[in-house]
Amino acid sequence: MSTDQPSLPDDPALLQHLLLEAQAEIARLQVLIAVLLRNRFGRRSERFGEEALQQGIEDAEQSLGEQQAKAEAAQPKAQPPRKPPQRNRGSLPAHLPRVEVTVDIADKTCACCRAPLHQIGEDRSEMLDIVPAQLRVRVIRRPRYGCRACEGGVAQAPAPERPIDGGMATEALLAQVLVGKFADHLPLYRQSQIFARQGVELDRSTLCNWVGRACWWLEPLYELVLSTVLSSPKVVADDTTLPVLDPGRGRTKTGRLWCYAVDNRPWSGPGHPAAAYVYSEDRKGEHPASHLKGFRGLLQVDGYAGFGGLVAGANDGPTLAFCWAHARRKFYDVFAATKSPLALEALQRIGALYAVEADIRGQTADYRRQQRQQQSRPLVEAMHAWLTGLLGRLSGRSTLAQAIRYALNHWTGLTRFLDDGRCELDTNIVERAMRPVATPGPLCTSSSSIWKH
């Protein structure tokens, strides 16, 4: 191993600049460590969820930046270093348009002899800029033409179609409102306030009408996305809770958002990654049964019994595969709480299966199945024998026994991946697809006709 240390510059100003940067980075890391330690070891009431943790880190770094700016402003201005330190901040994307600003001297004659100066080079740097969204009015002019000879013929181009009959919103404005509501989680009353700050009064009820009509226009696209996902030979499904406004009761209620996702890249399968979402007011098994009616492929899910009803008594239903991440999570919870060596061994055995998957990801389904038969099957069979023997020695009410029973009760679906190279070990595909949806706060009304889009 090389022990060569990078040489430090001799320039005192440059050394001072490097020292200030190092101190700022140390302070930033100390703030992050404090936030993370509080989240990990603090009292339960003080711990953060994922969203709150990110917000806590942002607040801490914002406060640190404010303090650093105050400290730098209080220091006397020092001479800049002759050679600024080389820092790799990354490069701005090449596809962004460039607007060049030239900062030049006014007098281009030599200060000593007054001879004209000539350019010998330049310094170039880039900053990320933004042009704020600008509201404008699209004026549609349709000239009318008449005939001087007969005075009866008037010609005029027909009026262009509008996305909303009689409405003043263009397609671009409707897209902005929809993205703000469903992707950026901006309620319509907030968007109304944003428009008002720019001098445009748009009532919330008007925006609601626009969203409803736009969703009606988008319904064929929604049907196409859902049918495309369900036409795949393998689908991953899951659901998540959704806080929904309940007008008239002054509070929210809990709805469900079902996600059906496809990503066949791990086994070099056909198609592109895609996800479709369907809203329901509860979690009854009739909802996935309705969504997946006619699906006959491989369906990978968690242990929710509603999905199991799809194959109960059906010879032509989907083939179910279960999720090792859900089984692993139960052992991890036991280990995190008790440091049980048995739970740790279960985690290590499951980790060995993931190590095999890391080597075969992206290969064909046949190759993955062959490698799993050779490498993963002995591990799975040994784990089954170990879990079965361990369960007989544990108290039936212990959390470790509950974790073992969960794995054994779902064993057929958990081991489906051994015989089907299309199958993954877990349902992380759909977990990632649902992550942007899991945002605190009520997102919409209970209108499923809107949320299914």
N, C-alpha and C positions, 0 to 999 in steps of 0.2 A: 504493500500500500504506500502510495506516495505521501511524503511528509512535507512537501514543498508548500510554503505559505505564500499567499499573494503579497507582493511588495507594496508598501504604503507610499503615497506620494510625499515629496519633500515640501510642497507648498503649504504653509500654515493655514492659509485661507481655505484651501481645498480640504485639508484635514479637519478643520472646524466644520465645514459643510457636511462632510461624511459623518462626523460625530453627531451633529444635530439630527441627521436622517436616522441614524442608528437609535438614538434616544427616542425619537418619535415612533419608530417601529416597535421598540421594546414596550413603550407605554401602551400602544395599540394592542399588542399581544397580551399584556397584563390585564387589560380591560376584558378582552375576550375570555381569558382563562377564568376571571372572576365570575362572569356571567354563566359560563358553562359549569363551573363548580357549584354555583347556586342551584342551577337546574338539576344537577346530578345528585347532590348531597343535601340540598336544602329541605326544609319542612315541606310536606306534601302540598300544603296550601299555597306555598310560595313558588312551586315549580311551574314551569312553562309548558304549554303545548307547543307543537311545532311552529304554528303561526306566531304565538306569543314569544317564543324563543328568538325567532328571526327579528321580530320587532324590538325585543330587548337588546339584541346585538346592534341593530341599527341605531337605537337611541343612545347606547353607550358610545359607539364610534362617532356619532354626531356631536355628543357632548365633548369628547376628546378633541375633535377637530376644532370646535369653538375655543377650547382652552389653548390649543396650540396657536391658533390665529391670534389670540389675545396676547400670548407670550411673545410671539414674533413681532407684533406691532409695538410692544413696549421696548424691544431691544433697539439699540442704535443701528442705523444702516451701515453694514459692513461692505467693503469692496467685494464684488463678486469674484469667485475664483477664476484664474486665468484659463484653466481647462476644466470645464464642468465634468463631473463624474459620469461614466458611461452606465446608463441604466436602461434595462430592457422593459419598457412599458407596453410592448406589443405594438402592432400597427393597426391603423384604422382600416376598415374594409375597403377594398379597391373599387367596389361597385358604387360607393357613395359619390355624388357629384362634388367636384372641387371648385371653390370660389377663392381665387388668389387675391390677397391683399398685399400690396407692396408698401413697405415702410422705408422711405428713402430720405436722404438728407436734402436740405433745401439749397445749400450752397455747394456746388460741385467744382470749386476751385481750391487749390492747395492752400492751407493756412500759412505755409512758410513762404512760398515764392509766388503764389497766386496763379500758378499754371493750372490748366484744366486737368481734372482727375479722370481716370479711366477705370472701369469696373474690372476687378481682378478675381471676383468670386462672389458668393452670397451664402448666407445661412438660411436654411429652410426648416421650418417646424410646422406641425399640424395640430389643430385643435378641433374638437368635436362641437359642431354648432347645430342649432335647430331653428327652423322657421315655424313659428306657432301656427296652429290650424286657423285658417282664415275663412270666415263665412262670406259668401258672395251671392249675388242674385243672377240667375241665368235668365236672361231676357230672350224670349222666343218671338221672333218677328216673322210674320207670314204675309208678304205683300199680296195684294189683290190686283188683278189685271182685267181691264175692260176693253171692249172692242168699239172703236169710234164709228165703224161702219154700220153695225147692226144694233149697238147699244144694249143687246140682250145677253151677250155672252160674257160672263164673269168667271175668271179662272183664279184658283188659289190652291196652294199645296195643302193637303189635309194636315190637321194638327197631329203631332207625334203622340204616340201612346205614353201615358203616364203610369208609373208603378202603382199609384193610388189614384183612382178616378176622382178628379176634382181637387186633388191634394197638391200642395206646393212643394213637397219634398222630392228631391231628385234621388236616383239610385244611390249615389255616393253618400248622401245625408242619411238615408235609411240604413245603409251598411254601417255607418258610424254609430248610429243609435243602437243597433243590434249588437255590434261588437262591444260597445260600452256596457250594455246590460248583461249579456250572457258570458262574455269572455273576461271583461275587466270588473265585473260585479258592481257596476254603477247603477243604482236604482234610478228610475226615470225622474223622480222628483229632484235628484241631484243634477241630472243632466239638464233639466229645465232651469235650474239655478245657473249652471255653466253658460247656457245660451243667453240667459238674462244679463250676465256680466258683459257680454258682447253686444248688448243692446237689442237682442232679438227675444221677444216674448213668445214662448211656446208653452202652452198649458200642458200640464201633466196628462190630462185626459186626451189631448191631441196626440201626444207621444204614445200613449197606450193604444190608441186606435191605429197608429202607424205600425206598431209592433205586431198587433194582431193580424192586420192585413198582410204584412210582409211574411209572417209565419205561414199564412195560407198560401202565398205564392211559393214558398220554399218547401211545402209539403211533398211535391214530387221528388225534389232532391233528397229529402229525408228518407223517403221510401226507397230511393235508389241506393243510398248509403247503407241502409239496414239490410236490404236484399243482397247487396254485394258482400257484406260481412258474413251473412248467414249462408251464402253460397260457397264459402270456403270449406275445405275438408276438415278443418280444425278451428274451433272457436273457444275463446276463453271468456268466461262470464263471471260477474260479481255484481254486488249492489252496495250502495252506501246511503246513509241517512241524509236528508235534505231538509233544512228548516224552511218552512213555507208560510208565507203570510196568510192569515185567516181573517179576512175582513169581517167586521161586525163583532168579533169576540175580543178584540184588543190584544191579541197575542199571536204567537206562531204555533204551528203544529208540525209534526215530523212526517215528511213524505219519504219516498224511496226513489232513487235514481238507479236504474239497471243499466249496466254497461256490457256490451258485447264487442270484444276486440279481437283483431287478427294481426298476427305478425309471423309470417312463415319463413323469415330470413334465417332463424337458427337451424332449420333443416333444409335450406335451399329450396323452399316450396314456392308455388306460384303466387302472383298478386303482390300488392303493396300493403304496408301496414295501414290499418283503418280501425276506427272505433265508432260505434253507434250507441246512443243513449235513449232510454225510454223511461218516462216518469210514471209512477203509480202512487196512489194515496196510502198504501200499506204494503206489507211484505208477504201477502198470501201467495201460496205456491201456484195459484191459478195464473198469476201474471207471467212468470217465466214460461209456463206451459203454453200460454197464448203467444208469447213472443217467438218461441222456438218451435211452434207447430210446423211439422214437416221437415225439421232438421234431422238428418240421419248420420252426421259425421261424428268426429271426436269432440266432446265437450269437456273442457277442463275447468273445474270449479273448486270452491272451498267445501266445507262439510255441511252446508245448509241443506236441510231435509227437503226443501221445496224443489231443488234440482233433482234430488233422488226420485221424486214422484214422476219425473219425466220417463224413467225407465221401468217403473214398477208395473209389471204385467204387460209390458209392451215388447213385442219381438222385433219391431222395426224402429225403435226409438234410438236416440243417440247413445254412444258409448261414453261412459263417465270416467274421467281421470281426476284424481284429487291432488291437493297441493301440499308438498313437503314443507313449504315455508310456514303454513299454519300449524303443522305438527311440530315443527322445530320451535316455534314461538312459545308453545306451552312448556317445553323443556327449558327454554331460556328463562322464562318467568320463574320457574322453580330454582334454577341456578342463581339468578340475580338476587333472589330473596334469601336463599339458604346456603349457597355455595356448595350444594350437594355434589360429591364426586360422581355419583351415579348419573345425575342430570348432565354433568360435564361430559361423561363418556358418551351419552346419547347424542350430545351436540357434536362430538368428534366423529362419531359414526356417520351422522348425517352429512357432516362436512366432507367426509371421504367421497360420498356420492357426488357432491358438487365439484370436487376436484376432477372427477372423471368427466363431468359435463363441460368443464372449462376447456378440455383438450379436444372435444368433438363438436363444439358449437360451430355452426356454419357448414358442417358436412351434410351429405345426403341422408335421408331417412334410413336407408338400408345400412349404410355404414354405421350410423349411430346405434341402430338396433344390434348390430353385430358386436360392437365394442361394449355395449351395455351387457350383453349376454356373457361376454368374457370377463369384464371387469366389475360391473355393478351387481350382477346377480349373486355372486358369492357374498358380497358385502350385505345385501338385502337379506339373504337367507340366514346369515349369521346374526344379523340384528334382530330378526324375528324370533329366533331361538333364545337370544339373550333377553329380549323384552318379555317373552312369555315366562321364562324362568324367574325373572326379576319380579314380575307381577305377583307371583305366588308367595313371595317373601315380604311383601309390603302390606301395610294397613290399607284396606280398601278405600278409606276416606282421605288418604293423603293426596296432596296435589300431584305428587310424582306418579302415583297410581292412576290418577285421573288422566294425566298426560299420556301414560302408556296405553290406557284403554282407548283413548281417542285414536291413537295411531293404529292399534290392532283392529278396532272397529271399522276403520277406513282402509285396511291393508290392501284389499283388492284394487281399489282405485289408486292408492299410493304407488303400487307396483306396476301400474299400467304402462309406465314409460319403458319398462324392460322389453316389452313385446311390440312397441309402436315407436318408431324413431321420430315421428312427428311431435310426440308429446314432450313437454318440458317438465322439469321437476316441480315447478311452482306456477302460480298465476300472476307473477310480477308484471306480465304484459298488461293485464287489465288494471292492476294496482297503479301502475304509472299513468294509465289513461284516465283514472278517476282522481288522481291527486289534485289537478287544478280545480276540481269541483268542490273539494272539501275546504271551503272558505267559511269562516264564522259569519253568522248573520243571516236573516231571511233573504232569499234571493228572488222570489217571485210569488205570485199568487198561486192558488191551487189549480190553475187551469192546465190540465194535461195537454190540451190542444196546442198550448204554447210550448210547454216544457219538452215535449217529445222531439222538438226540433233542436 
